Amino acid sequence: MKRIAIVGAGQSGLQLALGLQQNGHDVTLISNRSAGQFRSGRVTSTQIMYDRAMRTERALGIDLWERSAPDVHYLSMSVGHPLDRASTLCDWSGRFQAPAQSVDQRVKFADWIELFEQRGGTLRIADADVATLEALADDHDLVVVAAGKGDLVQIFERDPARSMFDRPQRALGLIYVNGVDAGDAPDKGYIDISPNIGELVSFPALTTSGPCDVMLFEGLPDGPMDCWRPDFSAGEFVDTAKRLVSTYFPWRAPRYARIELTDANAVLCGRLAPTVRKPVARLPSGRPVLGMADVVVVNDPISGQGSNSAALCADLYLRRILDHGDQPFDAGWMGDTFEMFWRYAHYVSSFTGMLLKGTPNVVNAVISAGASTDLADAFAHGLNDPRTFGTWLMPNYH
Ligand SMILES: Cc1cc2nc3c(=O)[nH]c(=O)nc-3n(C[C@H](O)[C@H](O)[C@H](O)COP(=O)(O)OP(=O)(O)OC[C@H]3O[C@@H](n4cnc5c(N)ncnc54)[C@H](O)[C@@H]3O)c2cc1C
């Protein structure tokens, strides 16, 4: 049995903690929020997850919401006409090979924290800093930092060679709503593109009050969709969403005409710089700690990949730890572990970067998919496994 400390109770940290616990390890989890604080707090993500990542939760038996969360069977993509916004260059649907789902992280993380405690795990509520990490390193065999986008990530050096960007590429506005008119297609997720303006990503989800829809607005910096302010009232969030839909995505306006927030905390805005970091940080004592998921590879949410990558990272780190037996978790093992994750994650970063840049091959492929069911299905499958884009959309990536 190993003593392992995990800092950050999010998708990757909780999944790894529960997996290690099930395999007989002694896990200490440091979270800056309790289950109750997650449940009553603000939304954090849109967190659509695809089959490949969901399988890693299923394998641990921690897929607690598969029956209650709405299934998303189709990906719909559209591109507005740059000169005539009322019309579109394409508007197609591709079918996922297995359904996707989105479970509000307020629900998921709160339930998982409680499960971890019920199973005898040690949970400490604290805003961990370097001194906390030193103390954890004193009496644990391994310290994993899974603190998402928190300040603690700064101890991990940015990797300029692997980071495609050095600043945020989109201004983000997010709301969870009821009242979407889904017509006869309640099981579709949407990525709608307004050229040179931004994107609207929307799909069904499960929130604290039950099924809902999430709407994520991705505006080009300093453009007309870069308009969200943290001091907006709940009403201003909804009014802004309706205005942006009717102005920049008018072909979707009927779908969102009667939306209302699911709850007062169902709003979020901000921006993040897509960044890849070195996976091992040295504490002042010289001891190494290992970064995971968003700490080491954070992407813009336009491609809806972060939770998926976090689940796959947790799955890989779990197997690496279990396979390591009694050997020490040194910096070499940590670096090798991350490199195995990067073999997958670089496809995610590359695909996300191409979407953000609106590279011609991606835009042309999206438009062409309007005339090809196979291509539309290939897009849907690519979200489930971005490595498959390497065979046709981005052949220069291996
Ligand atoms: C607007 C938006 C929409 C998104 N939509 C999607 C999507 O549709 N699909 C998808 O796959 N991904 C999406 N993502 C990304 C996804 O939410 C993240 O990539 C994923 O949650 C990362 O998992 P993680 O374990 O690395 O970090 P997180 O899940 O963020 O967990 C980190 C945890 O660490 C805690 N923490 C931070 N600092 C400390 C500290 N010092 N001490 C203790 N605890 C700490 C945090 O409170 C949090 O609980 C979206 C992100 C955003 C911002």
The ligand as an SDF file (V2000), in Angstrom:
LIG
                    3D

 53 58  0  0  0  0  0  0  0  0999 V2000
  -16.3910   27.4570  -19.6800 C   0  0  0  0  0  0  0  0  0  0  0  0
  -15.7930   26.0830  -19.7570 C   0  0  0  0  0  0  0  0  0  0  0  0
  -16.4580   25.0930  -20.4610 C   0  0  0  0  0  0  0  0  0  0  0  0
  -15.9010   23.8040  -20.5540 C   0  0  0  0  0  0  0  0  0  0  0  0
  -16.5600   22.8400  -21.2770 N   0  0  0  0  0  0  0  0  0  0  0  0
  -16.0220   21.5990  -21.3820 C   0  0  0  0  0  0  0  0  0  0  0  0
  -16.6890   20.5750  -22.1170 C   0  0  0  0  0  0  0  0  0  0  0  0
  -17.7940   20.7550  -22.6540 O   0  0  0  0  0  0  0  0  0  0  0  0
  -16.1040   19.3420  -22.1950 N   0  0  0  0  0  0  0  0  0  0  0  0
  -14.9100   19.0810  -21.6020 C   0  0  0  0  0  0  0  0  0  0  0  0
  -14.4190   17.9480  -21.7140 O   0  0  0  0  0  0  0  0  0  0  0  0
  -14.2630   20.0320  -20.9050 N   0  0  0  0  0  0  0  0  0  0  0  0
  -14.7830   21.2700  -20.7630 C   0  0  0  0  0  0  0  0  0  0  0  0
  -14.1460   22.2230  -20.0280 N   0  0  0  0  0  0  0  0  0  0  0  0
  -12.8650   21.9010  -19.3910 C   0  0  0  0  0  0  0  0  0  0  0  0
  -13.0300   21.0330  -18.1430 C   0  0  0  0  0  0  0  0  0  0  0  0
  -13.9840   21.5640  -17.2750 O   0  0  0  0  0  0  0  0  0  0  0  0
  -11.6900   20.9390  -17.4490 C   0  0  0  0  0  0  0  0  0  0  0  0
  -10.6750   20.7180  -18.4010 O   0  0  0  0  0  0  0  0  0  0  0  0
  -11.6400   19.8070  -16.4400 C   0  0  0  0  0  0  0  0  0  0  0  0
  -12.5510   20.0150  -15.3810 O   0  0  0  0  0  0  0  0  0  0  0  0
  -10.2180   19.7230  -15.8910 C   0  0  0  0  0  0  0  0  0  0  0  0
  -10.1360   18.7470  -14.8950 O   0  0  0  0  0  0  0  0  0  0  0  0
   -9.0060   18.8990  -13.7920 P   0  0  0  0  0  0  0  0  0  0  0  0
   -9.1300   17.7350  -12.9040 O   0  0  0  0  0  0  0  0  0  0  0  0
   -7.7020   19.1860  -14.4130 O   0  0  0  0  0  0  0  0  0  0  0  0
   -9.3750   20.2450  -13.0180 O   0  0  0  0  0  0  0  0  0  0  0  0
  -10.7490   20.6670  -12.3660 P   0  0  0  0  0  0  0  0  0  0  0  0
  -11.8340   19.7590  -12.7270 O   0  0  0  0  0  0  0  0  0  0  0  0
  -10.8960   22.1270  -12.6510 O   0  0  0  0  0  0  0  0  0  0  0  0
  -10.4660   20.4790  -10.8070 O   0  0  0  0  0  0  0  0  0  0  0  0
   -9.5040   21.2360  -10.1220 C   0  0  0  0  0  0  0  0  0  0  0  0
   -9.9100   21.2690   -8.6600 C   0  0  0  0  0  0  0  0  0  0  0  0
   -8.8350   21.7840   -7.8760 O   0  0  0  0  0  0  0  0  0  0  0  0
   -9.3380   22.7040   -6.9430 C   0  0  0  0  0  0  0  0  0  0  0  0
   -8.2420   23.5670   -6.5360 N   0  0  0  0  0  0  0  0  0  0  0  0
   -7.6500   24.5610   -7.2470 C   0  0  0  0  0  0  0  0  0  0  0  0
   -6.6190   25.0970   -6.5610 N   0  0  0  0  0  0  0  0  0  0  0  0
   -6.5720   24.4210   -5.3820 C   0  0  0  0  0  0  0  0  0  0  0  0
   -5.7330   24.5320   -4.2460 C   0  0  0  0  0  0  0  0  0  0  0  0
   -4.7320   25.4240   -4.1880 N   0  0  0  0  0  0  0  0  0  0  0  0
   -5.9490   23.7050   -3.1980 N   0  0  0  0  0  0  0  0  0  0  0  0
   -6.9610   22.7800   -3.2410 C   0  0  0  0  0  0  0  0  0  0  0  0
   -7.7840   22.6470   -4.2930 N   0  0  0  0  0  0  0  0  0  0  0  0
   -7.5870   23.4480   -5.3560 C   0  0  0  0  0  0  0  0  0  0  0  0
  -10.4760   23.3860   -7.6950 C   0  0  0  0  0  0  0  0  0  0  0  0
  -11.3840   24.0220   -6.8230 O   0  0  0  0  0  0  0  0  0  0  0  0
  -11.1040   22.1920   -8.3960 C   0  0  0  0  0  0  0  0  0  0  0  0
  -12.0210   21.5420   -7.5690 O   0  0  0  0  0  0  0  0  0  0  0  0
  -14.6720   23.5190  -19.9120 C   0  0  0  0  0  0  0  0  0  0  0  0
  -14.0190   24.5140  -19.1930 C   0  0  0  0  0  0  0  0  0  0  0  0
  -14.5670   25.7810  -19.1120 C   0  0  0  0  0  0  0  0  0  0  0  0
  -13.8350   26.8540  -18.3350 C   0  0  0  0  0  0  0  0  0  0  0  0
  1  2  1  0
  2  3  1  0
  2 52  2  0
  3  4  2  0
  4  5  1  0
  4 50  1  0
  5  6  2  0
  6  7  1  0
  6 13  1  0
  7  8  2  0
  7  9  1  0
  9 10  1  0
 10 11  2  0
 10 12  1  0
 12 13  2  0
 13 14  1  0
 14 15  1  0
 14 50  1  0
 15 16  1  0
 16 17  1  0
 16 18  1  0
 18 19  1  0
 18 20  1  0
 20 21  1  0
 20 22  1  0
 22 23  1  0
 23 24  1  0
 24 25  2  0
 24 26  1  0
 24 27  1  0
 27 28  1  0
 28 29  2  0
 28 30  1  0
 28 31  1  0
 31 32  1  0
 32 33  1  0
 33 34  1  0
 33 48  1  0
 34 35  1  0
 35 36  1  0
 35 46  1  0
 36 37  1  0
 36 45  1  0
 37 38  2  0
 38 39  1  0
 39 40  1  0
 39 45  2  0
 40 41  1  0
 40 42  2  0
 42 43  1  0
 43 44  2  0
 44 45  1  0
 46 47  1  0
 46 48  1  0
 48 49  1  0
 50 51  2  0
 51 52  1  0
 52 53  1  0
M  END
$$$$
